[in-house]
Amino acid sequence: MRILAYHMVEPRFDVSVTRVTPKQFGRQIETALQLGYRFRTLAQALTHPYKDEKTIVLTFDDGYASVYQHAFPILRACTIPATIFIIVDYIGKLDTWDVNFGNICFPHLSWREIEALAAAGWEIGSHGLTHRDLTRLNREEQYEELYRSKANLEQTLTLTIDSISYPFGRVNPSISHLCREIGYRRGVVMGRRCRDVDVDFCLGRQGIYLFDGIRLFRQKIVAKNIKMLNFMQRCIDYCSMGTVIVKQGPWSKHENCA
């Protein structure tokens, strides 16, 4: 099983590479189908795994409106479900939690759009309340981010929220234990190795970015040159800490994730 992580599927220019164009995304899905891969949500893949390895889980972090506008039509046409992680306090708002270079902002999904994705068989997960690095928060703040995001999604959507994508992919043992206490059943990171975290709460993913041509995309789904790919992912993870430093400051007493 390969878990892929997308962010925006967006035709508009952005300084960040954490997007793909709709045309690029469509070609990637077509390539995976031609190679014989099946697509499942994260919950489906972990609850009822296939015996073979040709399973892809598509995940989308942040809950951008572009996922509904551009990715959803492509996937719906192929009856492909996905898992999307929502920043709850930014539903229907612009992504001002991010460092918006050039004052370029992008909208997040509305409640109506999230409900439409859920009705189409997508799994809805939490990405916290405000997209703050959980390892830099105290216990009370961590609980607020994890509990309220889950509760708000469950109350509004009348669904059980089992999955968490940690903002910036950062987690430590105490956060994973808190997730389990609150009622989450699984958590996803990016390329980081997380010390002493149960495997179900530290599921690794390969990010898909603007620079991923079809050749590199194929390598990511067939796990070819995996050491190089993991190194690239960790470099991107490291760069993402720039947003954390700008928004939350440079120092932390709570970090424990490498």
N, C-alpha and C positions, 0 to 999 in steps of 0.2 A: 504494500500500500504506500502511495506517495501522497503527502499532504502539501498542497500548494497554497501560497498566501498571496493574494492580490490586495490592492487598495482601491485606486480609482481606475475605472475604464472610461477614459476621458479624452475627447478630441482636442480640447483647448490646451494651450501651452501652460506649462508650469515649470518652475525652476527645478523642482524635485524630480527624481527618476522613479518615484514610487507610483507610477501610473503606467498603463498600457493604452494604446489607442483602440477604439472599437474594431477596426480592421485587423490589427495585430491580435487582439483577443479571439476574434472569429477564426483566424488562421490557426491559432494554437489549439482551440477546441477541435477543429477539423483534423489537425495532425494527430491528436490523441485518439480520436475515433478511428482514424485510418490504421493506427497501430494496434487497435483492438482493445483499448482501455474502456473500463466501465467507470461510471461516476456515481458516487454516493455521498450522502451527508456524513459528517463526522460521527454522529450518533449511529447511523446505519452501519458504517464501516467497522466500528468498534463493538457494536452489540451483536451483529450477525456477519462476521468476516467471511469473505470468500476464501477458498483454499488456495487459489492462485494469487499471484502478486499484481495482476493487471487491474488494479483499482486506483482511481484518483479521487481524492477529496479536494474539492475547490472551497477555499475559505476566503472571505473578504473582510478585512479589518476596517474599522472606523464607521462603516455604514454611510458611505457617500451616496448621494442621489444619483450619481452617474451609473452606479451599479444597476439601479432599477431602469434607468433610461437606455443604457447601452448593452450591458451584459445580460440582463434578464431576457430580452427578446431573443437573443442568440441561443441561450440555454433552453428557454421554453420551447423553441422550435425543434430542439433535439430531445426534449423530455429529460433534461439534466437538472437535478437538484444541486443545491450548494448550501454552505453554512456561512452566515453573515454575523459579525460581531458588532454590536451597536454601542456607541457612546451615548448613554441615555440622556444626559443633560443637554446634548446638542441635537437632539431630534428636531428636525424642521428649522435648524439654524445653520449659520455659516461656521466654517472650521477655524474659529479664532483661538482655539486651544493650540494650534500649530504656529510655527514661525512662518508668517505669510510674506515671503520675499516679494517685493514689488507691489505689496498690498493686493496680491491675487488670492482671492478666497473662493472656496467651493462649498456648495450647500450639502447638507446631510439629508438623509431620507426623512420623509414625513411619517407620521403614524399610519396614515392610509396606505402608503407604499410598503411599509413593513408588513402590515396585515395582508397585503396582496402577495408578497413573497411567501409568507407563512402558509397562505391558502394554496399556493402552488407547490407545496411540499418542501420548501426551504427550511432548514433548521436555523432558529434564531438563538444567538448567544450574546453574552455580555462582554463589553469592552470597557467596563467601569462606568462611573458617572461622568468624569471630567477629563479622562485620558492623562491622569497624572501617574508618574512612576510610583508604583505601590511600595517599592523597597525604600523610598525616601519619605514615607509617611509613618506616623505613629499608629499604634494599634487601633485607636478609636477611628482615625481617618481611614485606615484600611477597611475596617468593618463597614463604615459608611459607604465607601466606594463599591464594595463587593455585595453587601446586602441590599442596599437601596436600588442598585441597578437591576439586580435579579428580581426583586419584589415589584418594581415598577413595570418591568417587561411582562412579568407573569400576570399582574393585575389587569393591565390594559389589553393584552393579547389573549388572555385565558389559556396560556400554554405553560408547560414546565420548562424552565431554563436550566439546562444541565451543564452547559459548556461556557468556559471563560477564556478569552484571549487577553493575556496580561498586557497592559500598555507598555510599548517598547520591548515586549518579550521578556520582561524582568520579573523574576520570582525568587523566593527563597523558601526554606522549609516551613517557617512560621506562617507565611502567606498561603502556601498550599494546604497546610493543616486548617487554617481559617476557612479557606474555600470549601473544604470537605465538611466542616462543621456547619457552614451556612446552607449546604445542600447541593453544591456543584459536584459533578461526577468526573469531570475531566478538564484539563487546561492545556493550552497550546502556547508555544514559544516560537522563536525563529531559529537562529543557528547556535544560540548559546548553550553551553553545557551547564546544567544547574545542579549544584552539589546537594546531595542528600534529599532530593525531591522525588517523590513517588513517580514512576514512569507515566501513570495515567494523568498526572498533573504537570508533566513536562514533555509534551508531545512535540517533536521537532517538525519544522516546515521549511520548504524551499520557497523563498520569495520570488515572484515574477515581476520584472521591471521593464522599463522602457527600452533598455539596451538588449533585451533578450530576443535575439533572432530565432528563427525556427531551429537552427542547429543547436544552439545553447538550450533552448526549451526542451528539445528531445533528450539532451543529456540530463536535464533535471528530472524528467519523468522516468527515465530508464536507469537513473542513478549511475551514470557513467562519469568517470573522473570525479568521484564523490568527494575526495579530499580537497581538490581544487574548489569545487562548488561550495563546500562547507566553509573553506577559508574566505571565499568571496562574501558569503552570507554574514560571517562574523565581522568582516570589515564594514559592511553596510550597517549591521547592528551597532557597531562602535560609532559610526558617523551619526546615527540617530540620536546619540546622547547629546548632541548639540542642542536639540530642541529641549531636552530635559534641563540642561544647564541654563538655557535662556529663560525658561518658564518657571523652574523650581529652585534655581541656584546651584552652585558647584559642589556643595558639601552634603554629606548624608551620614547619619548615625545608624541607618537601618539596612544598608546594602549587604547582600550575601549571595550574589549570583555572578558567575564568571562566563 
